[in-house]
Amino acid sequence: MGGCAFIAGVLLTLMGLGRWHETGSPYWLIGSLVLFLFLLIGAATGKKAR
């Protein structure tokens, strides 16, 4: 996973958490946490560019 993709994933996660804070909907929280888990898994298992 590239650096730009990682930054974009973190920003999307933070935006989802902000939307959850605004609306109080549990779907935004669950979606943001799932996205963050996929982001961590992708960063941990992704191949590094040389």
N, C-alpha and C positions, 0 to 999 in steps of 0.2 A: 504494500500500500504506500502510495506516495505521500509526501508531506502535505501537499495541497488537499488531497482527499481526506487526510486525517483532520486537518483544520476545518474543512467543510463539514465533516461529520460531527465534530465537537460543536460547531456553531449551530447546526441543525438540532442537536440534542438540547443545547441551551435555549434555543427558540421554542422548542416543544415544552420545556419545563416552564418557560415564561408564560406560554399559552395556558398551561395547566394551572399556574398560579392565578391567572386572570379569570378563568372560567370555573375552576374547581372540578372539572370533569376528570374522572379517573382514567378515561381513555387516552387523554394526552399524556398522563403520567406513565401509563403502561407502555404506550408507543415510544415515548422518549427513552425509557429504561431499556426496552428491547433494542432500539437503535444503538444505544450506548454499548450494550453487550455485543452486538454484531460488530461495532467499531473496534472494541477491544480484541475480539477474536480475530478480526481481519488484520489488525496491527500486530498481533502476536504471531500469527501464522503466515503473514505475507512475506514474499521474497523481497530482499533488499536489492536495490539497483547498485551496480558496481560501476 
